[in-house]
Amino acid sequence: MKKLANYVQGRWQEGTGEGAVLFDPVLGTALASVSAQGIDMAAAYDFAREQGGAALRKLSYAERADLLAQVAQVLQANRDKYYDISLQNSGTVKNDTAVDVDGSVYTLSYYAKLGSKLSDGQLHLDGEADSLAKDKAFASQHVQVPVRGVALLINAFNFPAWGLWEKAAPALLSGVPVVAKPATATAWLTHEMVKDVVEAGILPEGSLNIVCGRPDGLMDALNGLDLVSFTGSADTAATLRQHPRIQHDGVRFNAETDSVNCALLDPEGSGADLLVREVVRELTIKSGQKCTAIRRILVPQASYDAVSKAIADKLQTISVGDPRNESVRMGSLVSAQQKKAVLEGIELLAGHCDVIFDGRNTPIQAESADHACVAPMLFGTRDPDGQALVHETEVFGPVATIMPYRDPEHAYALARRGMGSLVASVYGEDPVFLAQAALNLAESHGRVHVINSEVAKVQTGHGNAMPQSNHGGPGRAGGGQELGGLRALAFYHRLAAIQASPEVLAQLTAGS
């Protein structure tokens, strides 16, 4: 069985010991092992800062953008290989793999195009200069300059491709070297992508690094000018926030965590067909393993029964099992451990809610008894005010709960009980209601996805995090911010106020 090596200090290094094993979640067979034991993280970070960072900063934004375009070309050329790895290591059908693999290429290409239009200077002006004296003889100009530290990218298991590149693209465009730390269970795809890019010789040495497994000193070896961008559970984020490098030394930390996202149907029920279609899609894409997936479905009381039945009827047609079977529409969870967690969550909700569609009765099309497949589950509660559990529990799989609301204000209040989410979606035809709903939900959601029949065929999907839009959310969702066009670059830059004479400021900003 192959061991996936780590790439740091400009060379591939295998960790010591047997390491952790990666499995095929459908067949249960071992695929590879990973270990980062014995890797000198302090030396790895120093090399990235001193070699990778220095080389990246010598390039203009446009030159770094060209590197991103070349990386995207390498990934596109190896697309078929990544699809095969995703099938084996994540148990995904082709449509689900496309969200991850093709989504990463699209995101890289998007930032390459954005970066090509940036100035050739080494800073961004942040607004106009403000006078600090009479006759504007002394002024303050805010600037954004690239961080001279390293960006540690800690990613979740559900998007081993996109999870890397949606972070790495704006970091590298900013001139900041990255160290990727993929989730162990699905690290093979991340590792293969990094390997292909390294072998292509596109990026300066030290600018793209990867460690697989659990290295000693992952956080300890950072310094106060470094960055950490994290995707994962709220519990893990809370633990990381307590680390001395973050709590005491000021390492900049961005988190995207748990989220009990919701979908809201208009009071007249005019968007019912649109909502039903999207709910079913969100329950089945990636087997519900998306931080942006719909977990709560808010419908007017008069529509509760009809919408519940419509969703259940469509779920009845979903074939679940081994993605190697062309008739299978929905694949596996990523591991036996995740299956256990999802089944425990299902049992918890079943003890407090009605079961509207019971996926436990769905036949699984997989030959191995060791499969990690779980069919969709739809729960319902007619008392959403009294069932706190449905607003607090995120079962990270194909599970959602439908609940009725009395009026729009009640719906908004229920949505806010998620205590901060990545995305809410709204369905209907009345533009006045749709706009009001969007504004009411914006305070507690990082993105509001509004759908009527006019955009039904072109909309990008409730759960798709597009690079043009903010990805992140307040409160429980982590309080972070990613993507959103050039806004993503802010995390990898430092804001400073330069106070000087107009003549000095003019020289400082020449060409920027």
N, C-alpha and C positions, 0 to 999 in steps of 0.2 A: 504493500500500500504506500502510495506516494505521500511525502510530507511537504506541505507548502512552506517554502522559505520566506523569510522576512527580507524586505529591501530597505536597508538603512546604510548610511555612510558610503553610499555609492557602490554597494555590492550586496549580493544575496547571501543571507546568513540563516542557517537552520537553527532553530531553538533546540535546547537539550531535552532529553527525556522523550517519552512516548508521545506526549501531547494529547490533545482532545481530538476525538474522531468525528468526522462529518459523515452523515448517512443519507441515503436515498430515502425520503420519507414515505414512499409508497412501497418499495420492495424491502426496505429495511437493511439493505446492504451497505457496507462501509465503503466510502469513496476516497477519503484522504484524511490526513491528520494535520494538526497545526500546533505549533509551540513557539512561544516567544521567550521561554526561560533562557537566561544567560545573555539576552540582548542588552547592551549598555545603552539605556535610553538617554542618559545625559550626553553621551558622545553622539548619539543619533540626532538629538535636538541641536547640539552645537554645530554639527556638520550641515544640517538643514539651514540653520540661521546664517552661518558664515559663508557657506558655499552656494546653496540654493537661493537664499534671499538676496545676497549680493549680486548674483548673476541676473536674477529676475529684475531687480531694480535698475540695472543698467539699460534695460529695454524700455521703450515707450509703451503706453497702454495699447496702442495700435499693433506694435510688434508682439506683445504678449497675446493679443487677440488672435493674431495669425497663428501662434502656437496652438491655441485652443481649437482653431479650425483644423489644423493638422491632426490633433488628437482625435477629433470627431471622425476624420477620414479613416484613421486606423481602426477605430471601434466599428465603424460601418463595414469595413472590409472583413472583419471577423465576426460579424453578426450571427451567422449560422452556428458558429462554435458556442457563442454565448447562449443561444437558444437551447442548445443541447445540454449545456451545464445547468441552466436554470431548470430544465425538465428533471434532471437527475437529482439536483441538490435542493431544489425548492418545491418540486412536485407541481409545477405550473403548466397549464395549457398555453397554447401559443398566444392567444389574445392577452393573457395575463403577463406573459413574458414581454410582450410588446410594450406594455405600460412601463416596465422597468428598463429594458434594454434600449428600445427606440426612444423612450422618454429621456434617457441620459444623453443620447446623441443629439436629440433636438435641443436640450438645454445647453449643451456645449456650443452648438451651432448658433444658438440665440445670443449667448454672451460673446461669442466671437464677432458676430455682426454688430452688437452694441459697442464693443470695445474698439472696433475699427473706426468708429466715428469720434472717439475721444481725442483730446489734444495730445501732443507729443511731449508735454511737460511731465514733471514728476509730482505734481500736486493738483488738487481741484480747489478752485475758489468756492467758498461757501457764502454766497450773498455778496453784497457790495460793501466797500469800506465805510465805516462809521466814524465821523469826526469826533475827536477827543479834545479839541482846542479850537479857539477862534480862528476864523479864516482857513479852517481845515489844515492847519500847520502840523497837526499830529493826529494820526488816525489808527483805527483798529480794523484789521482785515482777517477774517476767519478763513482758515485753509484746512483741507483734508490731505494728510500725507500718509503713504503706506506704512503699515506696522513693520517694524524690523525684527519681530519675533517669529515664532513658528505657530501654525494653526494645527491643532490636534483635532481631527474629525472622528468622533465616536459615533458609529452608525448602528441602526437597528437591523434585525434579521430579515425584515419583509421586503426591503428594496436594496439588495446588494449592489446593483449597478447605479440606478438613479440616485440612491442615497449618498454615494460617493461623489458623483459629478455635479449634483446640484449645489454641493458645498465647495468642491474643489474649483469649479469654473470661476466663480467670483473671487475666490482667494487668489488663484494664479493670475487672473486678470489684474488684480490689485498689486501684484508683485510680492505675494506672501507665500513661502513654501509650506507644504502640507505634509502631515503624517496621518495616514488613514488607519483607523482601527476598526475594521469591520466586525460585526457580530460573528461569533465563532460558527454557529450552526450553518450559515450560508456563505462563509468567507471565500469559497472557491471561485465564484464569479468575480468578486471584487479583485481577488488576487490575479486572476487571469487577465483582466482588463489592465491592471497596473503593469503586469509583466509584458503585455504586448506594447504598451506605450513606452516603457523603459527600453525595450529591445529596439524600438523604432528610432531611438535617439533624438526625440523631438525636443524635450524639455531640458533645461540646464541641470547638470548633476546636483542632486540634493534638493530639488524643488518638489519632487513627488516621491513619497516614501510610504511603506506599508508595514504594519506589524499585525500578525495574526495570533490569536490566543490571548494570554494574560501576562504581559511582561511586568517584571518588577520595576517600579519607578515610573510608571506611565504618567502619573500626575506629579509625583515628587520631583521629577527632574525638570519640570517647567519652571519658568521664572515669571516675574510680575508683568513683563511686557509681551507674554505669549497669549494665545487665544485658545479656547475650547468651544467647539460647536458640537452639541450632543443631541441625538435623537434616541428616545427610548422611554422607559417607564418613569412616572413621576417619583417613585421611590428611589430609583437609581439617581435621578437628577438631584433629589434632596440630599443624598449621600455625597455626591460630587460637590454640591454647594458648600458642604461643611469642611471640605478639604482645605488645609492651610494655604495652599497656593491660590485658591479662589477667595476664601474667607478673609485671609490676612494679607496676602501679597497682591491681590487685585487682578489676578488673571481674568481677562474678559471672558464671560461665560454666556453662551446662548443655548437655550433648551427648547426642544419641541417634544412634548410628552403626551400623556393620556388625554383623550378628548371624547366626550359623550355627545357627538355631533347630532344635529337634528334636521329633519325635513318638515316643512310646514305647508299644509294645504290651505288655500284661501277659504274664507267663510262660506262662499257660495258653492264650493266644491268644483269649480270650473276647471281646475288643473288636475283633477283626479287621475286621468289617464297618464299625464306626464309624470306625476309623482309615483304612481305604481311602477311605471317602466324604470324609473331611476332607482327606486328602492330595491327592486329585484336585481338590477345591475350591480348596485353597491353591495348587496348581500353575497353575490357570487364572484365578482372580480377579486382575484388573489385570495379566494375563499374567505373574504371579509377581513383579511389581514392588512388593513390600511388604517393609518392613524386618522385619515379623513373620512372613513366609511360612515354611513348613516347608522346610528344606534337607536335614535328615538324618532318616531313618526307622529307628528302632531296634526290631527284632523278635527274638523268641526264635529260636534256630537252627532248631527244628522247623517254624517258620512262614515261614521266609525264601522258599522257592519259591512257596508258595501265595499269600502276600501280594503278592509281586512280580508274579505273573501276574494277580491280581485288579486291581491298580492299572493294569497295562498294558492289560488288556481295557477298562477304563473310559476310559483315555486315547485308545484307538482310536476312540471315538465322538465325540470333541471336534472340532467344526468351527472352523477358524481362518481369520481374514481380515478383510475390510473390515466394520466394525460397521454400515455402512449396509445390509448384506445381513441380512435378518431371520433367515436360517438360521444365521448365524455366532454361535457361543457365546463365542468368545474373540477379542478384538481384537488390537491392535498394541502393540509397545513404543513408547515416547514419541518416539523419534528414530532416525535412521540411525546416529548415534554409539552409542546404547545397543545397537542391534542388533549392531554390530561388536564391542562389548565382550562381549555375551552369547555370540556365536558363538565368540569366542576362548576364553571360559571353558568352553564345551562341548567344544572341541577339547582343551583341557587335561585335563579330567576323562576324556574318552574315551581318553586315552593311559595312564590309570592304573586305570580301572574297566571293568567289563562294561557294555555297553549293553543295558538290558532293554527299554526302549521308545525307538525312534529317531524322534523327531519330524521329523528331516530328510527322512523319507520321506512326511510328511503333505502332501497338496496344500493350497496356500494359496488361499483364495477371495478374490483381489484382482486387479483388472484391471491396476493399475499395477505395473511391474517395480521401482519405487522404494520399494515398501512396506517397513515395518520390522517385519513380522510374523515371529514365531518360534514354532513349535509346541512342545509340552511334550517334555521329555527326562527319562527315568528311568534313572539309573545304579545299579549295584550293586557291592558289594565283599564278598567273604567273609572278608576279612582287615582289619577295621576298625582293629585295633591297629597294623598295619604300613603303613597308608595315611594318613599324616598330612595329605595334601592334602585329603581329604574333610572334615576337621574345621577346616581353615583357609581354604578357598576358598568364598566366597559369590558364586555367579553370580547377578546380580540380574535374574532372569527366570524362566521356567517350567522350572526345573531342580531336581531333588532326587536324593539318593542313599540307597538302602536298604542296611542292613547288619545282620548277626546279632549277638546277644549271648548269652553263656553262662548268666548268672544275673543277678539284679537288681543286685548290686554292680558287675558288669561293665558293665551298661547305664548306671548312674549315672556310672561312670568315663568312659565314652564321651561321655555328654552334657556332662560337665565339660570335655572336651577342646576344646569350642568357646570356652573361656576367657572365658565371660560372654556371655549371650544375653538377648534381650528376653523370649522366651517358650518354654516347653516344654509339650507337651500329653501326657496319659497316658490310655490307653484300656483298659478292662477292666470286670469286674463285682465283684471281691472288694474290699470297702471297706477292709479292712486293708491290702492291697497298695497300693491307690490313695492312701491317707493316707500310708503310709510313703514311697511314691515322691514325693509332693508335698513332703514335708519334706526329702527328700534332694536334690531338685532346686532347692528354694527358694534355697539359698545362692548358686547361680550363675545364676539366672534371675530377671528382674524380675517375671514372672508365671508361674504354673503353672495350666494349663487342664486340669481333670480331668473326663473324660467316661465315663459308663456309660449303660445303656439308660434309666435313670430320668430323665436330663436330656437325652437325645439330641434331643428335639424342641424344647427351649426354650433350649439352649445358644447362646451368642452367637458362637461360632466361634473357632478357634485364632488366627487372624490379626487379629481385630477388636479394636482398642484402645478399650475402653469408658471413658467419663469417670469411672465409678465406681471403676475399678481403676487401679493403678499402671501407667504406661507408661514403661519405661526398663529398664536392666539394667547389671550390673557389668562391669568389665574391657573386653573388646573392644566391648561394646555401648555404651560411652561413659561409664558410671558416673553417668548422669543420672537424673532422676525428673520425670515430668510426670503430669498428671491425678491420679487417685486421690481424687476428691471434693475436699473443702476442702484436702487436703494440697497441691494445686497452688498455692494462694495463698502458701505459705511462701516460695517462690522470689522472690516479688514483695514480700515484707515483710522488715524488719530485726528481728532479735531483740535486745532490750536488757534489762538488769537495772536496775530503778529501786530505789535504796536510800534509804529515807526512813522517817519515822514512820508509824504506822498511820493517823493523821489525814490526812497528805498523800496517802498511797496511796489512801485512800478517796475523796478529791477527784479524784485522777488518773483513777481508774477509774469514776467515777460515770457511769452510763448505758451502760457498755460491757459 
